[in-house]
Amino acid sequence: MNILAIGCHPDDVEIACAGTLAKCVKRGDKVTVCHVSSGNLGHVIIPPDELRVIRANEAKKAGSLAGIEVISAGFDDLEIYDNNKEARDKIVDVIRYANPDVIITHNPDDYMPDHTAVSRLVFDASFTATLPNYDYPRVFSDENTPPAKLVPIYYMDTLAGVNFNPTEFVDISEVIDL
Ligand SMILES: [Zn+2]
């Protein structure tokens, strides 16, 4: 199976579902992680331009340890809005490229505006990406990339515990050391 996890900042997916993703790699799935934003505002001392590079390198390294491809949609923190064609098209491009059978992303009731925007964008783009004649700027996919399948979306825990009632649990004991 192809698994696509779309998190906003470099660390969201890693904190909330890296164990699940590592397990998927172990059983033979192809796993792609997309960070929509650079995480450039995530530190109180390190300036944004420096932090953007540090976090991109950390994300690639973390992904390679687990056998996961890591890509970025190229936004900066707090510049992501869900009702936005450019942003939706970027997620369409990522979904077509990864050709997922399952998508994992943020819960719609998350506590942070970038997270809730990404949740909505992924929901909307997952439908848009299935339409054969939909045109969009291609970065990762190309003219020959087929439309995506309409697939289940799983939401990650919000960490803040707001309105999140999990219905699925994954035992990650076997990959906890990684
Ligand atoms: Zn985040």
Boltz pocket constraint, residues with backbone or C-beta under 6 A from the ligand:
constraints:
  - pocket:
      binder: B
      contacts: [[A, 8], [A, 9], [A, 12], [A, 112], [A, 115]]
      max_distance: 6.0
